[in-house]
Amino acid sequence: MALSVLAGCATDGKVKAAPVADKPIVATGPSVARLEDGREGFTITEVPTMDEASRRDFDRAVALLKAQDYGQAIDLLEKVIEQSPGVTAPYIDIAIAYQRVGKPELAEKHIKTALMLFPEHPVASNEYGLLCRKTGRFAEARAIYEKAIARFPEYYPLRRNLGILCDLYLNDPACALEHYEIYGKAMPKDAQVTLWVADVRARLGRN
């Protein structure tokens, strides 16, 4: 079962599709497999399933999230979660929606549920790290990112956001440079990170 999981951008607050390396997550759950056709990345599959009606509601909720209609998206996702409590994607998406409407406590509740179902889930971990950063829990955010990276080193948004955390909030430029460079090599079209790499290298005297 393929499900769309959304992730928030680290800097602009918009909702964007969350890639796993150069491809999207196919689904969420406990089974992880690398792609076998030469591409970088992996797929994550889960055993719990949705019935057809819940799947339609979920797809509508994702469309509403993309349209920034968070209230209706939340209503639909709550319904989906009630019907399919073992599927992680709705918890992640509703957490994103709750963050957008200024309810971080509810966002955290749902992200924690997703991570209970699937520890170190890369998208859930990325969102949880962002939430911790926004609420001033910088050490906790770092631990979340590092733990998820240890299991999913090719989920590059984790690298980008850990770099930002180390750079702007933890005064650890060496950590920032490490993860900016890994992200930059994987995502060379991200010109902003290229500038960040140059800036941190200059501060570290590595130019």
N, C-alpha and C positions, 0 to 999 in steps of 0.2 A: 504494500500500500504506500503510494507516494503522497507525502504531505508537504505543504509549503510552510517553512518556518521563516519568520521575518526577524530581522535584527536591526537595532538602532545604530546609526552612524555615531562614531565617537565624538564628533565635533559639531555637526550641524543639526542634530536632533530629529532628522527626518527618518522615515521608515524605509528601509531598503531590503531587497532580497539578500539573504545571508549565504555567501558562497562557501563551499568546502574546497579549498585550493581554487581550481579554475572551474569547478562544477558545483551545482547546488546540492544541499543535503537531500537525499531521496526520501528518507524517513528517519524517525528517531527510535532508539531502543538499544538493547544490549548487544547486538551483533554488529561487528565492524569488519568491513572487507575493503582492501585496496582495489582500485580500478585496475582492470586487466588488459586495457587496450592502449597502453603507452601513455595515457594522460596522468598528470599528477593529481593526487587527491584520494578520496575514499567515499564509500557510501555507508550509511548507518541504517540498519533495518530493525524494526520492532515487531514483536509477536502480537501485542494487542491490536485489535482492529475496530473499525467503526462500521455501523450499519449504513446503508445507503443514504438515509435521511440525515444522519449526523454528518456524513461526508459532504453532502450538499450544503448543510449549514456552515460547516467549517470553511468550505471554499468561498461562500458568501461573506463570511467574517473576514477572511484574508483580503477580499476585494474591498471591503469597507475600511479595513486598516490602511490599505494603500491610498484610499480616498480620504483618509484622516477623519472618518466618521467613527470615532472611537466609542461613543455611547452605544450605538447599535451593534458594533462589533463585540463589545463586552457582553451584551445581552445574549447574542448568539453563541459566543464561546462558553458562557456559563452553562447554557443548555447542552452544548456538546460535551463539556466536562462531566456533567451529571450523567449523561448517557454512556460516555466512554472514559471512565476515570483513570484507566491505565495507560492512556496515550499521552505522550509528553508534549507534542507540538501545540495543542490548545493551551496548555499551561504557560508555555513560553510566550505565545502571541498575546494572551490576555494580560500577562505581566507587562509587556510592552505597551499595551493599550492603557493600563492603569498608570504607568509612568507618564504617558502623554496627558492624562487628565489630572495629574498632580496628586495621585494616591500611591505614594511609594510603599506604604505598609502593605497594601493589598498586592502590589507588584511583587514585593519580596516574598510574601506568602506563597504565591503561585510559582515563582522561580524555585523556591526551596522544595516545593512538591515535585517539580520536574527533575530536580537534582536528586531527590530521594528515589525517584523511579529509575533514573539513569545518572549515577554519579559521574562527574566530570563531563557531562554532555557539553560539547564545545559551544553551541549557541547559547544555552542556558548559562553556562559559566561566563561567557562574554557579557551577557546582559547583567548578570549578578555583579560582576566586577565593576561595570559602569554604575550600577545602583549604589554599590558601596563607595565608589569614588565620589559620587554626587552628595553622599551623606557624610563625607569626611572620614570614612573608615579605610584609610589608604593602605595600611598594613594588611588588612583583611582582603582588600581588592587584589593586592599583589599575590597573596597566598592562593587565592582562587585562580588567577591567571596562570601562575606557575604550575599548579596542580593539573589544570586542564591541558596546558602545553606539554607536560610530560607524557600525557596519553595521546594527545592530538597535535603533534608539532607542526602539521601542515594546515591547521586551521588558522590562517594568517591574520584575521581580525584580532585574535588574542594577542598576537605579537605586536600589532600596531597599538593596541590599547595599553598593553603593558609598557611599551616604549613611552607613550604619552604620560602614563602614571609616574614612571621613573624620572622622566624629564621634568615635568612641571610640578609634581607634588611631592616627590621623595628625594629630590636633589641627588639623584644617582645617574649621572650622565653615562657612565660605562654600561649600565644596564640598558638605558635608553638606546644607546648606539647599537648594542648587540641586537636588539629586537627590531629597531628601525632598519638595520641593514638586512636582516633575514627577510623582513617583510618587503623591503625595496627590491631585493633580488627576485622575489616571487611575483611581485606586482610592480613592474618597472614603469607602468603608465601612471602611477600615482606620483605626480610631480611634487606634491606637497611634502611627501615623505622624503623625497630626494633632497629637498631644501633643508628639512630637519636633520638629515644625516650630515650634510655639509656644515650646518650650524654646530651640531654637537661635536663633530670632529675638530672644528676650529677651537671650541672651548676646551677640548682635551689636548690641544696642541698636536693633532695628528695629521694636519694638512701638509 
